[in-house]
């Protein structure tokens, strides 16, 4: 699991360009709206989490939310040039705090896949 709170946070992972672009887009909006020096653990705004393995969902559940029970604001599919498909999922935890999950579609829990089907 990779937590990315700011646009200037280095992304030390081998991710498709389209995924990196989406992460930069989200973190740019968060930095512009809530400040680029905010502490995501204590301040408003939120952050991006890249899910890398099924065990990351358990860590996420222990720290922030259980995606099996939480309602996503949106689920968006990212089709990459490499042929991979990823999901971008927004969860609003309060009026001023959001977690954006980014994950390969192959790791997505069934409720997110069902939500994706409903919205397409």
Biopython code that builds the backbone (N, CA, C, O; Angstrom):
import numpy as np
from Bio.PDB.StructureBuilder import StructureBuilder

atoms = [
    (1, "UNK", "N", (0.860, -1.173, 0.000)),
    (1, "UNK", "CA", (0.000, 0.000, 0.000)),
    (1, "UNK", "C", (0.905, 1.236, 0.000)),
    (1, "UNK", "O", (1.818, 1.365, 0.816)),
    (2, "UNK", "N", (0.626, 2.115, -0.921)),
    (2, "UNK", "CA", (1.387, 3.354, -1.023)),
    (2, "UNK", "C", (0.446, 4.516, -0.726)),
    (2, "UNK", "O", (-0.584, 4.668, -1.383)),
    (3, "UNK", "N", (0.794, 5.323, 0.250)),
    (3, "UNK", "CA", (0.000, 6.497, 0.618)),
    (3, "UNK", "C", (0.668, 7.732, 0.009)),
    (3, "UNK", "O", (1.851, 7.983, 0.240)),
    (4, "UNK", "N", (-0.095, 8.495, -0.767)),
    (4, "UNK", "CA", (0.442, 9.658, -1.474)),
    (4, "UNK", "C", (-0.396, 10.886, -1.099)),
    (4, "UNK", "O", (-1.492, 11.079, -1.626)),
    (5, "UNK", "N", (0.123, 11.711, -0.190)),
    (5, "UNK", "CA", (-0.665, 12.855, 0.268)),
    (5, "UNK", "C", (-0.530, 14.127, -0.572)),
    (5, "UNK", "O", (-1.432, 14.964, -0.580)),
    (6, "UNK", "N", (0.602, 14.272, -1.281)),
    (6, "UNK", "CA", (0.879, 15.528, -1.979)),
    (6, "UNK", "C", (1.367, 15.273, -3.399)),
    (6, "UNK", "O", (1.876, 14.200, -3.723)),
    (7, "UNK", "N", (1.196, 16.293, -4.233)),
    (7, "UNK", "CA", (1.654, 16.192, -5.616)),
    (7, "UNK", "C", (3.169, 15.991, -5.683)),
    (7, "UNK", "O", (3.661, 15.304, -6.578)),
    (8, "UNK", "N", (3.906, 16.580, -4.750)),
    (8, "UNK", "CA", (5.366, 16.471, -4.766)),
    (8, "UNK", "C", (5.894, 15.193, -4.097)),
    (8, "UNK", "O", (7.106, 14.982, -4.043)),
    (9, "UNK", "N", (5.002, 14.347, -3.591)),
    (9, "UNK", "CA", (5.425, 13.084, -2.978)),
    (9, "UNK", "C", (5.985, 12.160, -4.059)),
    (9, "UNK", "O", (5.308, 11.902, -5.054)),
    (10, "UNK", "N", (7.207, 11.659, -3.881)),
    (10, "UNK", "CA", (7.752, 10.737, -4.888)),
    (10, "UNK", "C", (6.931, 9.445, -4.947)),
    (10, "UNK", "O", (6.502, 8.922, -3.919)),
    (11, "UNK", "N", (6.727, 8.953, -6.139)),
    (11, "UNK", "CA", (6.005, 7.694, -6.334)),
    (11, "UNK", "C", (7.040, 6.644, -6.727)),
    (11, "UNK", "O", (7.458, 6.565, -7.882)),
    (12, "UNK", "N", (7.438, 5.853, -5.760)),
    (12, "UNK", "CA", (8.478, 4.852, -5.982)),
    (12, "UNK", "C", (7.851, 3.505, -6.294)),
    (12, "UNK", "O", (8.025, 2.532, -5.559)),
    (13, "UNK", "N", (7.131, 3.469, -7.380)),
    (13, "UNK", "CA", (6.477, 2.227, -7.805)),
    (13, "UNK", "C", (6.423, 2.230, -9.323)),
    (13, "UNK", "O", (6.411, 3.283, -9.959)),
    (14, "UNK", "N", (6.390, 1.054, -9.880)),
    (14, "UNK", "CA", (6.300, 0.901, -11.324)),
    (14, "UNK", "C", (4.825, 0.884, -11.711)),
    (14, "UNK", "O", (4.192, -0.170, -11.775)),
    (15, "UNK", "N", (4.297, 2.073, -11.966)),
    (15, "UNK", "CA", (2.881, 2.223, -12.288)),
    (15, "UNK", "C", (2.733, 2.725, -13.720)),
    (15, "UNK", "O", (3.604, 3.432, -14.225)),
    (16, "UNK", "N", (1.639, 2.362, -14.368)),
    (16, "UNK", "CA", (1.400, 2.885, -15.719)),
    (16, "UNK", "C", (1.282, 4.410, -15.709)),
    (16, "UNK", "O", (0.858, 5.009, -14.721)),
    (17, "UNK", "N", (1.664, 5.020, -16.824)),
    (17, "UNK", "CA", (1.624, 6.477, -16.952)),
    (17, "UNK", "C", (0.236, 7.030, -16.627)),
    (17, "UNK", "O", (0.117, 8.057, -15.959)),
    (18, "UNK", "N", (-0.799, 6.359, -17.093)),
    (18, "UNK", "CA", (-2.168, 6.835, -16.870)),
    (18, "UNK", "C", (-2.510, 6.862, -15.380)),
    (18, "UNK", "O", (-3.244, 7.740, -14.924)),
    (19, "UNK", "N", (-1.984, 5.910, -14.632)),
    (19, "UNK", "CA", (-2.222, 5.848, -13.187)),
    (19, "UNK", "C", (-1.466, 6.975, -12.494)),
    (19, "UNK", "O", (-2.016, 7.646, -11.620)),
    (20, "UNK", "N", (-0.219, 7.185, -12.876)),
    (20, "UNK", "CA", (0.560, 8.284, -12.295)),
    (20, "UNK", "C", (-0.100, 9.624, -12.608)),
    (20, "UNK", "O", (-0.169, 10.500, -11.745)),
    (21, "UNK", "N", (-0.584, 9.784, -13.834)),
    (21, "UNK", "CA", (-1.271, 11.028, -14.203)),
    (21, "UNK", "C", (-2.500, 11.253, -13.332)),
    (21, "UNK", "O", (-2.741, 12.379, -12.896)),
    (22, "UNK", "N", (-3.283, 10.206, -13.069)),
    (22, "UNK", "CA", (-4.481, 10.352, -12.223)),
    (22, "UNK", "C", (-4.077, 10.715, -10.788)),
    (22, "UNK", "O", (-4.710, 11.564, -10.160)),
    (23, "UNK", "N", (-3.036, 10.079, -10.279)),
    (23, "UNK", "CA", (-2.566, 10.396, -8.927)),
    (23, "UNK", "C", (-2.148, 11.857, -8.848)),
    (23, "UNK", "O", (-2.511, 12.558, -7.903)),
    (24, "UNK", "N", (-1.392, 12.318, -9.829)),
    (24, "UNK", "CA", (-0.942, 13.717, -9.855)),
    (24, "UNK", "C", (-2.126, 14.677, -9.945)),
    (24, "UNK", "O", (-2.127, 15.729, -9.307)),
    (25, "UNK", "N", (-3.134, 14.311, -10.738)),
    (25, "UNK", "CA", (-4.324, 15.147, -10.876)),
    (25, "UNK", "C", (-5.046, 15.285, -9.530)),
    (25, "UNK", "O", (-5.426, 16.387, -9.137)),
    (26, "UNK", "N", (-5.229, 14.180, -8.841)),
    (26, "UNK", "CA", (-5.939, 14.194, -7.559)),
    (26, "UNK", "C", (-5.146, 14.963, -6.504)),
    (26, "UNK", "O", (-5.695, 15.813, -5.804)),
    (27, "UNK", "N", (-3.848, 14.658, -6.395)),
    (27, "UNK", "CA", (-3.041, 15.316, -5.363)),
    (27, "UNK", "C", (-2.864, 16.800, -5.652)),
    (27, "UNK", "O", (-2.732, 17.596, -4.723)),
    (28, "UNK", "N", (-2.859, 17.182, -6.923)),
    (28, "UNK", "CA", (-2.786, 18.596, -7.272)),
    (28, "UNK", "C", (-4.014, 19.348, -6.755)),
    (28, "UNK", "O", (-3.893, 20.439, -6.198)),
    (29, "UNK", "N", (-5.186, 18.762, -6.942)),
    (29, "UNK", "CA", (-6.424, 19.383, -6.451)),
    (29, "UNK", "C", (-6.402, 19.472, -4.924)),
    (29, "UNK", "O", (-6.779, 20.497, -4.356)),
    (30, "UNK", "N", (-5.967, 18.410, -4.265)),
    (30, "UNK", "CA", (-5.890, 18.434, -2.803)),
    (30, "UNK", "C", (-4.931, 19.507, -2.313)),
    (30, "UNK", "O", (-5.246, 20.238, -1.374)),
    (31, "UNK", "N", (-3.752, 19.609, -2.946)),
    (31, "UNK", "CA", (-2.774, 20.618, -2.539)),
    (31, "UNK", "C", (-3.285, 22.031, -2.781)),
    (31, "UNK", "O", (-3.097, 22.913, -1.943)),
    (32, "UNK", "N", (-3.935, 22.250, -3.933)),
    (32, "UNK", "CA", (-4.472, 23.578, -4.235)),
    (32, "UNK", "C", (-5.583, 23.961, -3.263)),
    (32, "UNK", "O", (-5.688, 25.119, -2.859)),
    (33, "UNK", "N", (-6.400, 22.998, -2.891)),
    (33, "UNK", "CA", (-7.553, 23.282, -2.037)),
    (33, "UNK", "C", (-7.225, 23.334, -0.548)),
    (33, "UNK", "O", (-7.810, 24.129, 0.188)),
    (34, "UNK", "N", (-6.286, 22.488, -0.097)),
    (34, "UNK", "CA", (-6.040, 22.350, 1.337)),
    (34, "UNK", "C", (-4.612, 22.656, 1.758)),
    (34, "UNK", "O", (-4.307, 22.632, 2.951)),
    (35, "UNK", "N", (-3.735, 22.941, 0.812)),
    (35, "UNK", "CA", (-2.359, 23.294, 1.117)),
    (35, "UNK", "C", (-1.390, 22.151, 0.865)),
    (35, "UNK", "O", (-1.673, 20.991, 1.166)),
    (36, "UNK", "N", (-0.245, 22.508, 0.307)),
    (36, "UNK", "CA", (0.742, 21.490, -0.049)),
    (36, "UNK", "C", (1.595, 21.061, 1.138)),
    (36, "UNK", "O", (2.394, 20.133, 1.018)),
    (37, "UNK", "N", (1.437, 21.718, 2.271)),
    (37, "UNK", "CA", (2.213, 21.356, 3.458)),
    (37, "UNK", "C", (1.334, 20.815, 4.579)),
    (37, "UNK", "O", (1.757, 20.745, 5.734)),
    (38, "UNK", "N", (0.125, 20.440, 4.234)),
    (38, "UNK", "CA", (-0.782, 19.914, 5.258)),
    (38, "UNK", "C", (-0.300, 18.542, 5.740)),
    (38, "UNK", "O", (0.410, 17.832, 5.028)),
    (39, "UNK", "N", (-0.692, 18.197, 6.935)),
    (39, "UNK", "CA", (-0.419, 16.870, 7.484)),
    (39, "UNK", "C", (-1.672, 16.037, 7.244)),
    (39, "UNK", "O", (-2.692, 16.268, 7.893)),
    (40, "UNK", "N", (-1.619, 15.083, 6.333)),
    (40, "UNK", "CA", (-2.839, 14.346, 5.986)),
    (40, "UNK", "C", (-3.422, 13.532, 7.136)),
    (40, "UNK", "O", (-4.593, 13.153, 7.088)),
    (41, "UNK", "N", (-2.638, 13.262, 8.154)),
    (41, "UNK", "CA", (-3.159, 12.511, 9.300)),
    (41, "UNK", "C", (-4.014, 13.400, 10.201)),
    (41, "UNK", "O", (-4.902, 12.909, 10.898)),
    (42, "UNK", "N", (-3.743, 14.723, 10.189)),
    (42, "UNK", "CA", (-4.439, 15.623, 11.111)),
    (42, "UNK", "C", (-5.219, 16.741, 10.445)),
    (42, "UNK", "O", (-6.112, 17.324, 11.060)),
    (43, "UNK", "N", (-4.896, 17.045, 9.199)),
    (43, "UNK", "CA", (-5.507, 18.189, 8.542)),
    (43, "UNK", "C", (-6.574, 17.743, 7.536)),
    (43, "UNK", "O", (-6.735, 16.554, 7.259)),
    (44, "UNK", "N", (-7.285, 18.717, 7.006)),
    (44, "UNK", "CA", (-8.329, 18.447, 6.026)),
    (44, "UNK", "C", (-7.725, 18.088, 4.678)),
    (44, "UNK", "O", (-6.540, 18.319, 4.435)),
    (45, "UNK", "N", (-8.531, 17.534, 3.823)),
    (45, "UNK", "CA", (-8.115, 17.224, 2.465)),
    (45, "UNK", "C", (-8.215, 15.761, 2.150)),
    (45, "UNK", "O", (-9.210, 15.297, 1.593)),
    (46, "UNK", "N", (-7.174, 15.028, 2.510)),
    (46, "UNK", "CA", (-7.151, 13.598, 2.232)),
    (46, "UNK", "C", (-5.903, 13.215, 1.482)),
    (46, "UNK", "O", (-4.913, 13.947, 1.486)),
    (47, "UNK", "N", (-5.949, 12.063, 0.836)),
    (47, "UNK", "CA", (-4.781, 11.537, 0.142)),
    (47, "UNK", "C", (-5.188, 10.424, -0.795)),
    (47, "UNK", "O", (-6.345, 10.005, -0.826)),
    (48, "UNK", "N", (-4.216, 9.951, -1.558)),
    (48, "UNK", "CA", (-4.390, 8.838, -2.487)),
    (48, "UNK", "C", (-3.720, 7.612, -1.874)),
    (48, "UNK", "O", (-2.649, 7.716, -1.275)),
    (49, "UNK", "N", (-4.355, 6.454, -2.026)),
    (49, "UNK", "CA", (-3.763, 5.191, -1.608)),
    (49, "UNK", "C", (-3.728, 4.268, -2.823)),
    (49, "UNK", "O", (-4.751, 4.016, -3.460)),
    (50, "UNK", "N", (-2.526, 3.769, -3.132)),
    (50, "UNK", "CA", (-2.385, 2.785, -4.204)),
    (50, "UNK", "C", (-2.394, 1.405, -3.558)),
    (50, "UNK", "O", (-1.554, 1.094, -2.714)),
    (51, "UNK", "N", (-3.347, 0.591, -3.964)),
    (51, "UNK", "CA", (-3.464, -0.781, -3.466)),
    (51, "UNK", "C", (-2.584, -1.668, -4.350)),
    (51, "UNK", "O", (-2.751, -1.715, -5.569)),
    (52, "UNK", "N", (-1.642, -2.370, -3.710)),
    (52, "UNK", "CA", (-0.712, -3.218, -4.457)),
    (52, "UNK", "C", (-0.951, -4.711, -4.273)),
    (52, "UNK", "O", (-0.492, -5.520, -5.080)),
    (53, "UNK", "N", (-1.666, -5.077, -3.216)),
    (53, "UNK", "CA", (-1.911, -6.502, -2.957)),
    (53, "UNK", "C", (-3.213, -6.648, -2.167)),
    (53, "UNK", "O", (-3.681, -5.676, -1.575)),
    (54, "UNK", "N", (-3.797, -7.831, -2.150)),
    (54, "UNK", "CA", (-5.036, -8.037, -1.394)),
    (54, "UNK", "C", (-4.891, -7.717, 0.101)),
    (54, "UNK", "O", (-5.852, -7.277, 0.731)),
    (55, "UNK", "N", (-3.715, -7.932, 0.664)),
    (55, "UNK", "CA", (-3.519, -7.649, 2.095)),
    (55, "UNK", "C", (-3.610, -6.155, 2.404)),
    (55, "UNK", "O", (-3.817, -5.776, 3.556)),
    (56, "UNK", "N", (-3.458, -5.306, 1.391)),
    (56, "UNK", "CA", (-3.578, -3.862, 1.616)),
    (56, "UNK", "C", (-4.980, -3.473, 2.060)),
    (56, "UNK", "O", (-5.148, -2.487, 2.777)),
    (57, "UNK", "N", (-5.986, -4.231, 1.647)),
    (57, "UNK", "CA", (-7.352, -3.918, 2.069)),
    (57, "UNK", "C", (-7.514, -4.091, 3.573)),
    (57, "UNK", "O", (-8.245, -3.332, 4.209)),
    (58, "UNK", "N", (-6.838, -5.080, 4.144)),
    (58, "UNK", "CA", (-6.893, -5.280, 5.591)),
    (58, "UNK", "C", (-6.213, -4.125, 6.318)),
    (58, "UNK", "O", (-6.731, -3.632, 7.320)),
    (59, "UNK", "N", (-5.057, -3.694, 5.819)),
    (59, "UNK", "CA", (-4.378, -2.541, 6.418)),
    (59, "UNK", "C", (-5.244, -1.296, 6.320)),
    (59, "UNK", "O", (-5.349, -0.525, 7.274)),
    (60, "UNK", "N", (-5.854, -1.108, 5.178)),
    (60, "UNK", "CA", (-6.738, 0.036, 4.971)),
    (60, "UNK", "C", (-7.909, -0.006, 5.948)),
    (60, "UNK", "O", (-8.286, 1.016, 6.522)),
    (61, "UNK", "N", (-8.475, -1.186, 6.130)),
    (61, "UNK", "CA", (-9.601, -1.358, 7.057)),
    (61, "UNK", "C", (-9.172, -1.025, 8.493)),
    (61, "UNK", "O", (-9.927, -0.389, 9.229)),
    (62, "UNK", "N", (-7.992, -1.441, 8.886)),
    (62, "UNK", "CA", (-7.509, -1.166, 10.244)),
    (62, "UNK", "C", (-7.248, 0.316, 10.466)),
    (62, "UNK", "O", (-7.400, 0.815, 11.581)),
    (63, "UNK", "N", (-6.853, 1.026, 9.399)),
    (63, "UNK", "CA", (-6.474, 2.432, 9.545)),
    (63, "UNK", "C", (-7.573, 3.435, 9.182)),
    (63, "UNK", "O", (-7.699, 4.473, 9.830)),
    (64, "UNK", "N", (-8.373, 3.130, 8.144)),
    (64, "UNK", "CA", (-9.280, 4.154, 7.628)),
    (64, "UNK", "C", (-10.691, 3.684, 7.323)),
    (64, "UNK", "O", (-11.653, 4.220, 7.872)),
    (65, "UNK", "N", (-10.828, 2.686, 6.452)),
    (65, "UNK", "CA", (-12.161, 2.287, 6.035)),
    (65, "UNK", "C", (-12.167, 0.868, 5.517)),
    (65, "UNK", "O", (-11.144, 0.332, 5.090)),
    (66, "UNK", "N", (-13.339, 0.276, 5.566)),
    (66, "UNK", "CA", (-13.564, -1.063, 5.026)),
    (66, "UNK", "C", (-14.314, -0.892, 3.707)),
    (66, "UNK", "O", (-15.487, -0.519, 3.699)),
    (67, "UNK", "N", (-13.643, -1.163, 2.603)),
    (67, "UNK", "CA", (-14.265, -0.920, 1.301)),
    (67, "UNK", "C", (-15.451, -1.839, 1.033)),
    (67, "UNK", "O", (-16.256, -1.569, 0.141)),
    (68, "UNK", "N", (-15.567, -2.928, 1.801)),
    (68, "UNK", "CA", (-16.718, -3.818, 1.610)),
    (68, "UNK", "C", (-17.998, -3.189, 2.140)),
    (68, "UNK", "O", (-19.091, -3.523, 1.683)),
    (69, "UNK", "N", (-17.869, -2.273, 3.109)),
    (69, "UNK", "CA", (-19.043, -1.657, 3.723)),
    (69, "UNK", "C", (-19.234, -0.192, 3.357)),
    (69, "UNK", "O", (-20.343, 0.330, 3.467)),
    (70, "UNK", "N", (-18.184, 0.471, 2.927)),
    (70, "UNK", "CA", (-18.256, 1.903, 2.639)),
    (70, "UNK", "C", (-18.864, 2.150, 1.266)),
    (70, "UNK", "O", (-18.728, 1.333, 0.355)),
    (71, "UNK", "N", (-19.529, 3.274, 1.133)),
    (71, "UNK", "CA", (-20.106, 3.658, -0.159)),
    (71, "UNK", "C", (-19.145, 4.586, -0.884)),
    (71, "UNK", "O", (-18.735, 5.616, -0.349)),
    (72, "UNK", "N", (-18.796, 4.219, -2.087)),
    (72, "UNK", "CA", (-17.915, 5.050, -2.904)),
    (72, "UNK", "C", (-18.717, 6.167, -3.561)),
    (72, "UNK", "O", (-19.857, 5.965, -3.978)),
    (73, "UNK", "N", (-18.115, 7.334, -3.649)),
    (73, "UNK", "CA", (-18.738, 8.453, -4.364)),
    (73, "UNK", "C", (-18.694, 8.198, -5.861)),
    (73, "UNK", "O", (-19.650, 8.492, -6.579)),
    (74, "UNK", "N", (-17.580, 7.650, -6.326)),
    (74, "UNK", "CA", (-17.500, 7.244, -7.721)),
    (74, "UNK", "C", (-16.467, 6.143, -7.882)),
    (74, "UNK", "O", (-15.551, 6.003, -7.072)),
    (75, "UNK", "N", (-16.631, 5.374, -8.932)),
    (75, "UNK", "CA", (-15.672, 4.346, -9.336)),
    (75, "UNK", "C", (-15.406, 4.598, -10.809)),
    (75, "UNK", "O", (-16.326, 4.573, -11.626)),
    (76, "UNK", "N", (-14.153, 4.840, -11.143)),
    (76, "UNK", "CA", (-13.781, 5.164, -12.512)),
    (76, "UNK", "C", (-12.742, 4.166, -13.004)),
    (76, "UNK", "O", (-11.813, 3.815, -12.277)),
    (77, "UNK", "N", (-12.903, 3.717, -14.224)),
    (77, "UNK", "CA", (-11.976, 2.755, -14.820)),
    (77, "UNK", "C", (-10.911, 3.503, -15.616)),
    (77, "UNK", "O", (-11.220, 4.404, -16.396)),
    (78, "UNK", "N", (-9.660, 3.119, -15.408)),
    (78, "UNK", "CA", (-8.541, 3.678, -16.164)),
    (78, "UNK", "C", (-7.991, 2.572, -17.063)),
    (78, "UNK", "O", (-7.413, 1.601, -16.575)),
    (79, "UNK", "N", (-8.168, 2.716, -18.348)),
    (79, "UNK", "CA", (-7.612, 1.751, -19.295)),
    (79, "UNK", "C", (-6.265, 2.280, -19.759)),
    (79, "UNK", "O", (-6.178, 3.377, -20.310)),
    (80, "UNK", "N", (-5.231, 1.509, -19.537)),
    (80, "UNK", "CA", (-3.862, 1.938, -19.800)),
    (80, "UNK", "C", (-3.368, 1.412, -21.142)),
    (80, "UNK", "O", (-3.841, 0.390, -21.640)),
    (81, "UNK", "N", (-2.411, 2.132, -21.714)),
    (81, "UNK", "CA", (-1.809, 1.722, -22.980)),
    (81, "UNK", "C", (-1.226, 0.323, -22.904)),
    (81, "UNK", "O", (-1.187, -0.394, -23.904)),
    (82, "UNK", "N", (-0.771, -0.066, -21.719)),
    (82, "UNK", "CA", (-0.158, -1.377, -21.520)),
    (82, "UNK", "C", (-1.172, -2.515, -21.620)),
    (82, "UNK", "O", (-0.797, -3.686, -21.674)),
    (83, "UNK", "N", (-2.455, -2.165, -21.643)),
    (83, "UNK", "CA", (-3.507, -3.172, -21.668)),
    (83, "UNK", "C", (-4.094, -3.446, -20.302)),
    (83, "UNK", "O", (-5.117, -4.120, -20.179)),
    (84, "UNK", "N", (-3.440, -2.918, -19.265)),
    (84, "UNK", "CA", (-3.953, -3.091, -17.906)),
    (84, "UNK", "C", (-5.150, -2.169, -17.681)),
    (84, "UNK", "O", (-5.272, -1.123, -18.317)),
    (85, "UNK", "N", (-6.025, -2.572, -16.771)),
    (85, "UNK", "CA", (-7.120, -1.708, -16.329)),
    (85, "UNK", "C", (-6.980, -1.497, -14.826)),
    (85, "UNK", "O", (-6.700, -2.429, -14.072)),
    (86, "UNK", "N", (-7.177, -0.270, -14.420)),
    (86, "UNK", "CA", (-7.093, 0.117, -13.017)),
    (86, "UNK", "C", (-8.392, 0.804, -12.633)),
    (86, "UNK", "O", (-9.146, 1.252, -13.496)),
    (87, "UNK", "N", (-8.648, 0.884, -11.336)),
    (87, "UNK", "CA", (-9.795, 1.625, -10.827)),
    (87, "UNK", "C", (-9.313, 2.807, -10.003)),
    (87, "UNK", "O", (-8.307, 2.729, -9.298)),
    (88, "UNK", "N", (-10.041, 3.880, -10.107)),
    (88, "UNK", "CA", (-9.878, 5.045, -9.250)),
    (88, "UNK", "C", (-11.194, 5.183, -8.492)),
    (88, "UNK", "O", (-12.254, 5.329, -9.100)),
    (89, "UNK", "N", (-11.121, 5.138, -7.165)),
    (89, "UNK", "CA", (-12.332, 5.100, -6.337)),
    (89, "UNK", "C", (-12.247, 6.198, -5.280)),
    (89, "UNK", "O", (-11.259, 6.289, -4.551)),
    (90, "UNK", "N", (-13.270, 7.019, -5.200)),
    (90, "UNK", "CA", (-13.309, 8.113, -4.224)),
    (90, "UNK", "C", (-14.239, 7.758, -3.071)),
    (90, "UNK", "O", (-15.391, 7.375, -3.273)),
    (91, "UNK", "N", (-13.709, 7.895, -1.853)),
    (91, "UNK", "CA", (-14.499, 7.752, -0.629)),
    (91, "UNK", "C", (-14.432, 9.065, 0.137)),
    (91, "UNK", "O", (-13.344, 9.543, 0.459)),
    (92, "UNK", "N", (-15.586, 9.646, 0.430)),
    (92, "UNK", "CA", (-15.648, 10.833, 1.275)),
    (92, "UNK", "C", (-15.870, 10.366, 2.709)),
    (92, "UNK", "O", (-16.898, 9.765, 3.022)),
    (93, "UNK", "N", (-14.906, 10.644, 3.570)),
    (93, "UNK", "CA", (-15.040, 10.250, 4.972)),
    (93, "UNK", "C", (-15.654, 11.357, 5.814)),
    (93, "UNK", "O", (-16.158, 11.107, 6.908)),
    (94, "UNK", "N", (-15.611, 12.576, 5.303)),
    (94, "UNK", "CA", (-16.300, 13.715, 5.912)),
    (94, "UNK", "C", (-16.456, 14.758, 4.812)),
    (94, "UNK", "O", (-16.101, 14.512, 3.660)),
    (95, "UNK", "N", (-16.984, 15.911, 5.168)),
    (95, "UNK", "CA", (-17.194, 16.934, 4.143)),
    (95, "UNK", "C", (-15.878, 17.489, 3.605)),
    (95, "UNK", "O", (-15.851, 18.061, 2.515)),
    (96, "UNK", "N", (-14.787, 17.328, 4.355)),
    (96, "UNK", "CA", (-13.492, 17.857, 3.926)),
    (96, "UNK", "C", (-12.359, 16.851, 4.048)),
    (96, "UNK", "O", (-11.213, 17.237, 4.280)),
    (97, "UNK", "N", (-12.664, 15.562, 3.894)),
    (97, "UNK", "CA", (-11.609, 14.555, 3.956)),
    (97, "UNK", "C", (-11.997, 13.376, 3.076)),
    (97, "UNK", "O", (-13.055, 12.771, 3.247)),
    (98, "UNK", "N", (-11.110, 13.062, 2.125)),
    (98, "UNK", "CA", (-11.397, 11.988, 1.167)),
    (98, "UNK", "C", (-10.191, 11.077, 1.022)),
    (98, "UNK", "O", (-9.043, 11.495, 1.175)),
    (99, "UNK", "N", (-10.482, 9.835, 0.725)),
    (99, "UNK", "CA", (-9.450, 8.881, 0.350)),
    (99, "UNK", "C", (-9.761, 8.425, -1.068)),
    (99, "UNK", "O", (-10.867, 7.976, -1.368)),
    (100, "UNK", "N", (-8.773, 8.550, -1.922)),
    (100, "UNK", "CA", (-8.890, 8.100, -3.302)),
    (100, "UNK", "C", (-8.076, 6.820, -3.433)),
    (100, "UNK", "O", (-6.852, 6.845, -3.299)),
    (101, "UNK", "N", (-8.735, 5.719, -3.690)),
    (101, "UNK", "CA", (-8.036, 4.448, -3.884)),
    (101, "UNK", "C", (-7.758, 4.247, -5.360)),
    (101, "UNK", "O", (-8.615, 4.489, -6.209)),
    (102, "UNK", "N", (-6.544, 3.800, -5.651)),
    (102, "UNK", "CA", (-6.141, 3.451, -7.001)),
    (102, "UNK", "C", (-5.679, 2.001, -6.935)),
    (102, "UNK", "O", (-4.833, 1.656, -6.111)),
    (103, "UNK", "N", (-6.234, 1.147, -7.804)),
    (103, "UNK", "CA", (-5.873, -0.280, -7.737)),
    (103, "UNK", "C", (-6.026, -0.935, -9.096)),
    (103, "UNK", "O", (-6.836, -0.506, -9.916)),
    (104, "UNK", "N", (-5.235, -1.987, -9.330)),
    (104, "UNK", "CA", (-5.478, -2.780, -10.534)),
    (104, "UNK", "C", (-6.876, -3.400, -10.440)),
    (104, "UNK", "O", (-7.299, -3.823, -9.364)),
    (105, "UNK", "N", (-7.575, -3.451, -11.543)),
    (105, "UNK", "CA", (-8.934, -3.987, -11.523)),
    (105, "UNK", "C", (-8.944, -5.443, -11.045)),
    (105, "UNK", "O", (-9.954, -5.920, -10.527)),
    (106, "UNK", "N", (-7.836, -6.136, -11.216)),
    (106, "UNK", "CA", (-7.747, -7.541, -10.789)),
    (106, "UNK", "C", (-7.777, -7.686, -9.271)),
    (106, "UNK", "O", (-8.045, -8.775, -8.762)),
    (107, "UNK", "N", (-7.506, -6.600, -8.536)),
    (107, "UNK", "CA", (-7.544, -6.648, -7.069)),
    (107, "UNK", "C", (-8.845, -6.098, -6.494)),
    (107, "UNK", "O", (-9.074, -6.174, -5.287)),
    (108, "UNK", "N", (-9.687, -5.550, -7.345)),
    (108, "UNK", "CA", (-10.901, -4.873, -6.863)),
    (108, "UNK", "C", (-11.879, -5.852, -6.228)),
    (108, "UNK", "O", (-12.175, -6.901, -6.800)),
    (109, "UNK", "N", (-12.384, -5.506, -5.035)),
    (109, "UNK", "CA", (-13.425, -6.326, -4.422)),
    (109, "UNK", "C", (-14.708, -6.293, -5.267)),
    (109, "UNK", "O", (-14.957, -5.332, -5.995)),
    (110, "UNK", "N", (-15.488, -7.318, -5.162)),
    (110, "UNK", "CA", (-16.708, -7.455, -5.956)),
    (110, "UNK", "C", (-17.644, -6.250, -5.850)),
    (110, "UNK", "O", (-18.181, -5.829, -6.874)),
    (111, "UNK", "N", (-17.870, -5.670, -4.661)),
    (111, "UNK", "CA", (-18.774, -4.509, -4.608)),
    (111, "UNK", "C", (-18.309, -3.339, -5.492)),
    (111, "UNK", "O", (-19.141, -2.624, -6.050)),
    (112, "UNK", "N", (-16.994, -3.139, -5.624)),
    (112, "UNK", "CA", (-16.509, -2.062, -6.490)),
    (112, "UNK", "C", (-16.717, -2.392, -7.960)),
    (112, "UNK", "O", (-17.033, -1.510, -8.758)),
    (113, "UNK", "N", (-16.541, -3.641, -8.316)),
    (113, "UNK", "CA", (-16.797, -4.044, -9.693)),
    (113, "UNK", "C", (-18.269, -3.894, -10.049)),
    (113, "UNK", "O", (-18.605, -3.497, -11.165)),
    (114, "UNK", "N", (-19.142, -4.209, -9.105)),
    (114, "UNK", "CA", (-20.581, -4.042, -9.328)),
    (114, "UNK", "C", (-20.938, -2.567, -9.471)),
    (114, "UNK", "O", (-21.767, -2.202, -10.305)),
    (115, "UNK", "N", (-20.310, -1.717, -8.654)),
    (115, "UNK", "CA", (-20.561, -0.273, -8.752)),
    (115, "UNK", "C", (-20.066, 0.245, -10.100)),
    (115, "UNK", "O", (-20.726, 1.080, -10.717)),
    (116, "UNK", "N", (-18.941, -0.228, -10.552)),
    (116, "UNK", "CA", (-18.412, 0.172, -11.859)),
    (116, "UNK", "C", (-19.397, -0.197, -12.963)),
    (116, "UNK", "O", (-19.650, 0.608, -13.858)),
    (117, "UNK", "N", (-19.947, -1.386, -12.911)),
    (117, "UNK", "CA", (-20.932, -1.813, -13.918)),
    (117, "UNK", "C", (-22.173, -0.942, -13.905)),
    (117, "UNK", "O", (-22.729, -0.639, -14.960)),
    (118, "UNK", "N", (-22.616, -0.534, -12.714)),
    (118, "UNK", "CA", (-23.824, 0.313, -12.607)),
    (118, "UNK", "C", (-23.596, 1.683, -13.206)),
    (118, "UNK", "O", (-24.534, 2.290, -13.722)),
    (119, "UNK", "N", (-22.361, 2.191, -13.151)),
    (119, "UNK", "CA", (-22.106, 3.556, -13.587)),
    (119, "UNK", "C", (-21.665, 3.662, -15.039)),
    (119, "UNK", "O", (-21.527, 4.767, -15.562)),
    (120, "UNK", "N", (-21.444, 2.534, -15.695)),
    (120, "UNK", "CA", (-20.996, 2.620, -17.094)),
    (120, "UNK", "C", (-22.124, 2.382, -18.045)),
    (120, "UNK", "O", (-21.925, 2.418, -19.259)),
]
sb = StructureBuilder()
sb.init_structure("model")
sb.init_model(0)
sb.init_chain("A")
sb.init_seg("    ")
for serial, (resi, resn, name, xyz) in enumerate(atoms, 1):
    if name == "N":
        sb.init_residue(resn, " ", resi, " ")
    sb.init_atom(name, np.array(xyz, "f"), 0.0, 1.0, " ", f" {name:<3s}", serial, name[0])
structure = sb.get_structure()
